[in-house]
Amino acid sequence: MRRILYLQGFCEEVDDAVQEVFIKVYRAEIPREEAFLAWFYRVILNTGRDHGRRRKTRYGLMGRLQQIAPDAVADPPSEPADPALRDALATLPDELRECVALRFFADLPLDQIAEAQGIPVGTVKSRLHGAVKKLRAALDAGGYVRES
């Protein structure tokens, strides 16, 4: 769960998002066993999206405050541990980043990713293929050296 939320771009707030996911699961009516994993991953993705919307609002307000009173704004959150990966992931649209998180960090099979995102399996394959191409291009452009 932490990896998925991290890859969605909420590194500074990942603990808050994890806690929010558990609260939502605790309060929710749990689906039948066959549908649980897809439902659980959908809760994670939606929580990450909610945090993203809140963060955009918060950073927008911080930017305006910085213009009005530059000395009043506290230091921004610290940079993530792996800036090359973080920058490359930031180049991906949300739906591609979510596919990458579910496939490579949650080790979900394609059919479960499709169910969690509410899309066909073919779309999952297409998104993963496009995401890997874009990540490779972003890492290459950023000077990341691949080992052979």
N, C-alpha and C positions, 0 to 999 in steps of 0.2 A: 504494500500500500504506500509506504514512504517513497519507494522508487518511482511509482507511477505519479504521485503528486510532485515529486522533485522534477521529473521530466516534463510535467505540465508547466513548470516554470515558477514554482512557489517555494523555492529553497529556503527563504527566510521564514516562511510561515508554515512549514511542513508539519510541525508538531501540532499547531492549532488545527490544521486541516485533518490530521489523523484523528484527533480528539473529536472533531465534528462528525467525521464518518462514523465513529463508534457510537456517538450519541444518536445519530440518525438510525443506525441499525438497531440499537436498543429500543428505540421508540416505535420502530416500524413493525408492520405485520410481516413476518418472515414468510417468503414464498416456499412452495414445495421444494424438496431436495433437488430435483432435476433442474430447476430454474434458479437455484440460489446463487451460484457463482456468477452467472451473467448479471443477475440483479445486483449483487454485491459490487461488481466492477462498475456497473452503471452508477451506483451511489458514489463510488470513489471519483469517477470522471465528473459527475455533476457537481460534487463538492469542490473539486479543483476549479471547475469553470466559475462557480460562485466566488471563490476566493480571488480569481483573476479579475472579475468585474469589480470586486471591492477594492482590489489593489490599484486598478487603473484610476478609480475615483480618488483614493487616498494620495497617490502620487501626483495626480493633477492638482489636488488641493495643496500639497507640499510645494509644487512648482510655483503656484500663484503666491503662496506665502513667502517663498524665497524672493520673488520679485518685489513684494511689498516691504518685507523686513528681512534682509539677507542674514543678519546675525541671529535671528530668532529660531531658525530651523536647525534641528539636531542633525547629526551626521546620518547619512543614508545607510541602509543595511549593508553589511559587509559582502564582498564578492564571494561567489561559490568557490569550492575547492578546486574544480577543474574548469578553468575559464575557456579552454578550447572546446570542450564538449558543450558547455553551457552556451557559448556563442553559436556553435553549429546548430544546436537544438532550437535556439531562439529564431533561427532563420526559417524553421518549419511552421506551416500553418497548424493551428490547434488540432485539427482532425488527424493530421499525419503524425504529430508528436504523440497523440494519444495511442495511435496504432503501434508506434515504436515502443512506448512504455508497456503496453499490454503484451506485446509479442516477445520482446527481448529482455524485459525486466520482471514481468510477471509470468513468463513462460506459458502463456495461454495459447492453445491451438487456434487456428484461424476461425473455426466455426464458433468458438466461444467469444472471440473478439467481435465477430460479426453480430452475435446476439447482444453483447454488451453495448455496442454502438448503434444497434438497430439498423444495420446495413447488410447487403449481400456479401457472401464470402469473396466473390470476385472483386468487389470494391475494396475489401480488406487487402487482398493480394496486390491490387493496383496501388493502393496507398502505401503499402510497405515498400514496394519496388521504387516508387517515386521518392519516398522519404530517404531510403538508403542512397539513392543517386544524389539527392540534394545535400545530405549529410556529408557524403564523400567530397562533393564539390566545395562545400563550405569549409571543411577541414583542410582540403588542399589549398584553397585560396588563402586560408589563414596561416599557412606555413607549417601545418602539422605534417610531420614526416612519417609515412607508413613504413613499417618494417616488413621486409619480404619474407 
